[in-house]
Amino acid sequence: MTMRMLIDARHREETRVAVVKGNRIEEFDFESAERKQLKGNIYLAKVTRVEPSLQAAFIDYGGNRHGFLAFSEIHPDYYQIPKEDREALLREEAEHAAEEAALRAEEDGDDDHLDGDDGVEVLERPHDDDDGDHDHDHDHDHDDADAAEDDGAAEASEGEESRGRGRGRKGRGGRGGGESAADELRNKRMNLRRRYKIQDVIRRRQVLLVQVVKEERGNKGAALTTYLSLAGRYCVLMPNTSHGGGISRKISNAADRKRLKVIMAELNLPRTMGCIVRTAGLQRTKTEIKRDFDYLARLWD
């Protein structure tokens, strides 16, 4: 079926783009001349307030309102704890992540024998599909902490859970029947950080490198993360997410996934990085994918 991109730029104040497959709209986006897009932007920001009741922090990144940063979105590198404790935490996480990745690869291999079109790889990653989007809906009012507390608490907990949800939706390939061994390992890894509270490890005026994952809406500030992602043409590089990476969930063919996994393995990713092959990389060669990855790695450096 023919895939087309339609661009409507008749009005100077707004440009709209739609990706259409046959008669169905696959994607839609727009850009307004009056409102600049923040999503995906990376800022050097400062903590203005730590809210123990929300297990979150409010961040001054230069936007119209302070951004919202859930504790689960803060990388351990920013924890104000002894160096030995931080290294031990990162080491434990890396060990759990490596074991989990091996289990997921084994499970995915089993799925390949079941049904080539049904085995959809579940990625261990903090981002949504190809563009590195986070699935948060932080409902809070920065001007009134008391009024925001109930909503913010719910949203902060959602933010914490989303790092698990985005990584293992519906188990392996949508199969039910309880958690797999890899899911259990993921939960154990997430629990490692729960020994800390945000008020104990994050300080007011602390400087963080953050990325906007959800735009400002009404009186709500932007949702932020310290787990960064750089989207290229065929890859998404996650420079500080050691346990992230894999193949886009939209690529469901077993043979294609297997070929792309071989290419990914040959990229020799540092243990501190993760990388996702986007759907645009489906028909691309190893050289093209590696070139895109190298560009993103240079951009980060």
C-alpha positions in Angstrom: 0.0 0.0 0.0 1.3 3.5 -0.9 2.7 5.6 1.8 2.5 9.4 1.3 3.5 12.5 3.3 1.1 15.4 2.9 2.3 18.9 3.9 -0.1 21.8 4.4 1.8 25.1 4.5 -0.9 27.4 3.1 -1.1 29.3 6.4 2.0 31.1 7.5 1.2 30.7 11.2 1.0 26.9 11.1 2.5 24.0 9.1 0.8 20.6 9.2 2.2 17.3 8.1 0.4 14.0 7.8 1.7 10.5 6.8 -1.0 8.6 5.0 -1.0 4.9 4.2 -3.8 4.4 1.6 -6.7 6.2 3.1 -5.6 5.9 6.7 -3.6 8.6 8.6 -0.6 7.0 10.2 1.0 10.1 11.8 0.0 13.7 12.2 2.1 16.6 13.4 2.0 20.4 13.2 4.3 23.3 14.0 3.0 26.7 15.0 4.9 30.0 14.3 3.7 31.4 17.7 4.6 28.4 19.8 8.0 26.9 19.6 8.2 23.1 20.2 10.1 22.1 23.3 9.7 18.4 23.1 13.1 16.7 22.5 15.1 19.8 23.5 18.0 19.3 25.9 18.7 21.9 28.6 21.2 22.5 31.3 18.8 23.1 34.2 18.7 23.8 37.9 16.6 22.2 40.7 14.3 24.9 42.2 12.3 22.7 44.6 12.3 19.1 45.8 8.9 17.8 46.8 9.2 14.7 49.1 5.4 14.2 49.0 5.5 13.8 45.2 9.0 12.2 45.1 9.7 14.7 42.3 11.5 17.9 41.7 10.6 21.2 40.0 13.2 22.3 37.5 14.1 25.7 36.0 15.2 25.0 32.5 14.3 28.3 30.9 10.7 27.6 29.9 7.6 29.6 30.8 7.0 27.4 33.8 9.1 25.2 35.9 9.4 21.6 34.6 8.4 18.5 36.5 11.0 15.8 37.0 9.9 12.5 38.6 12.4 10.7 40.8 12.3 7.7 38.5 13.5 9.9 35.7 16.7 10.9 37.5 19.8 9.0 36.6 21.9 7.7 39.6 24.8 9.8 38.3 23.1 12.8 39.8 22.5 11.2 43.2 24.3 13.1 46.0 25.7 10.0 47.6 29.2 8.6 48.2 31.0 7.6 45.1 31.3 4.0 46.3 27.6 3.7 46.8 26.8 5.2 43.4 29.2 2.8 41.6 27.8 -0.1 43.5 24.2 0.9 42.5 25.2 1.3 38.8 27.1 -2.0 38.9 24.1 -3.9 40.4 21.8 -2.3 37.7 24.2 -3.2 34.9 24.4 -6.8 36.1 20.6 -7.1 36.3 20.3 -5.4 32.9 22.8 -7.8 31.3 21.0 -10.9 32.7 17.6 -9.5 31.7 18.8 -8.8 28.1 20.1 -12.3 27.8 16.8 -13.7 29.0 14.8 -11.5 26.6 17.0 -12.6 23.7 16.3 -16.2 24.7 12.6 -15.6 25.0 12.6 -13.7 21.7 14.3 -16.6 20.0 11.5 -18.9 21.3 9.0 -16.4 19.9 10.6 -16.5 16.5 9.8 -20.2 16.2 6.2 -19.7 17.2 5.0 -17.1 14.6 7.0 -14.8 12.5 4.3 -12.1 12.4 3.3 -12.4 16.1 6.6 -12.2 17.8 6.9 -8.5 18.5 10.0 -7.6 20.4 9.5 -5.8 23.7 12.2 -3.3 24.2 13.9 -2.5 27.5 13.9 1.3 27.1 12.5 4.5 28.5 11.1 5.8 25.2 8.1 5.3 23.0 8.6 3.7 19.6 11.0 5.5 17.3 11.2 9.0 18.5 12.3 8.6 22.0 9.0 9.9 23.4 8.0 9.4 27.1 4.5 8.4 28.0 3.8 10.7 31.0 0.9 12.9 31.9 2.1 14.9 34.8 -0.9 16.8 36.1 0.4 19.5 38.4 0.2 23.2 39.1 3.6 24.7 39.9 2.1 27.9 41.4 0.2 26.0 44.1 2.0 23.0 45.5 -0.8 22.1 47.9 -3.4 22.0 45.1 -1.1 20.0 43.0 -0.2 17.4 45.6 -3.0 15.0 45.0 -2.7 15.1 41.2 1.1 15.3 41.3 1.4 12.2 43.6 -0.6 10.2 41.1 1.4 11.5 38.2 4.7 10.9 40.0 3.7 7.3 40.6 2.7 7.0 37.0 6.0 8.4 35.9 7.8 5.8 38.0 5.7 3.0 36.6 6.1 4.3 33.0 9.8 3.4 33.0 8.5 -0.2 33.5 5.5 0.1 31.2 7.4 1.4 28.3 9.9 -1.3 28.6 7.7 -4.4 28.8 4.2 -3.9 27.5 2.1 -7.1 27.6 5.1 -9.3 28.3 6.6 -11.0 25.3 4.8 -10.3 22.1 1.5 -9.7 23.9 1.3 -13.1 25.6 -0.4 -13.2 28.9 0.1 -15.6 31.8 2.1 -13.7 34.3 5.5 -12.2 34.4 8.5 -13.7 32.7 11.9 -14.1 34.3 13.1 -11.0 32.5 10.2 -9.0 33.8 11.0 -10.1 37.3 14.6 -9.0 36.9 13.5 -5.6 35.5 11.3 -5.1 38.6 14.3 -6.0 40.9 16.4 -3.5 39.0 13.8 -0.8 39.4 13.6 -1.6 43.1 17.3 -1.0 43.6 16.7 2.7 43.6 13.8 2.6 46.0 16.2 2.4 48.8 16.7 6.1 48.3 14.3 9.0 48.6 14.6 12.1 46.4 15.0 14.5 49.4 18.1 12.5 50.4 19.9 12.4 47.1 18.8 15.5 45.2 19.6 19.1 46.4 18.1 22.5 45.6 20.1 24.5 43.1 21.7 21.2 41.8 22.5 21.4 38.1 21.1 18.7 35.8 21.1 17.9 32.1 17.4 17.4 31.2 15.3 16.7 28.1 11.7 17.7 27.5 9.5 14.7 27.0 6.1 16.4 27.2 5.1 19.9 26.1 3.8 22.5 28.5 -0.1 22.5 28.5 -2.2 25.2 30.0 -1.0 25.8 33.5 1.1 22.6 33.5 4.8 22.7 33.1 6.8 20.4 30.8 7.6 16.9 31.9 11.4 16.2 32.0 13.8 13.4 32.1 17.6 13.0 32.7 17.6 9.9 30.5 18.4 11.5 27.2 17.7 10.3 23.6 19.1 11.5 20.3 17.0 10.6 17.3 18.7 10.0 14.0 17.5 8.8 10.6 17.7 5.1 11.4 18.6 4.9 15.1 17.8 6.5 18.4 20.8 6.8 20.6 20.3 6.7 24.4 23.8 7.9 25.7 23.2 7.4 29.4 20.8 4.4 29.3 23.0 1.3 29.6 20.0 -1.1 29.8 18.1 0.3 26.8 18.2 -0.7 23.2 16.9 -3.2 20.7 14.6 -3.1 17.7 11.5 -1.0 17.3 8.3 -2.8 18.3 6.8 -1.8 14.9 9.3 -4.2 13.2 7.4 -7.5 13.7 9.0 -9.8 11.1 11.2 -12.4 12.7 13.8 -12.5 9.9 14.1 -8.7 9.9 14.5 -8.5 13.7 17.2 -11.2 13.6 19.1 -9.4 10.8 19.0 -6.1 12.7 20.0 -7.7 15.9 23.2 -9.0 14.2 23.9 -5.4 13.0 23.3 -4.0 16.5 25.7 -6.6 18.0 28.4 -5.5 15.6 28.1 -1.8 16.6 30.0 -2.6 19.8 28.0 -0.2 21.9 29.7 1.0 25.1 28.0 -0.4 28.3 26.9 3.0 29.2 24.8 3.5 26.0 21.7 2.1 24.4 20.5 2.2 20.8 17.2 1.5 19.1 16.9 0.7 15.4 13.9 2.7 14.0 11.4 1.4 11.5 13.1 3.6 8.9 16.2 1.4 9.3 14.2 -1.8 8.3 15.6 -2.0 4.7 18.9 -0.3 5.4 22.3 -1.9 5.2 24.8 -2.3 8.1 26.9 0.5 6.6 24.0 2.9 6.6 22.9 2.1 10.1 26.5 2.3 11.5 27.0 5.6 9.8 23.9 7.0 11.4 24.9 5.6 14.8 28.5 7.0 14.5 27.0 10.5 13.7 24.8 10.4 16.8 27.8 9.2 18.9 29.9 12.1 17.6 27.0 14.5 18.2 26.8 13.4 21.9 30.6 13.6 22.4 
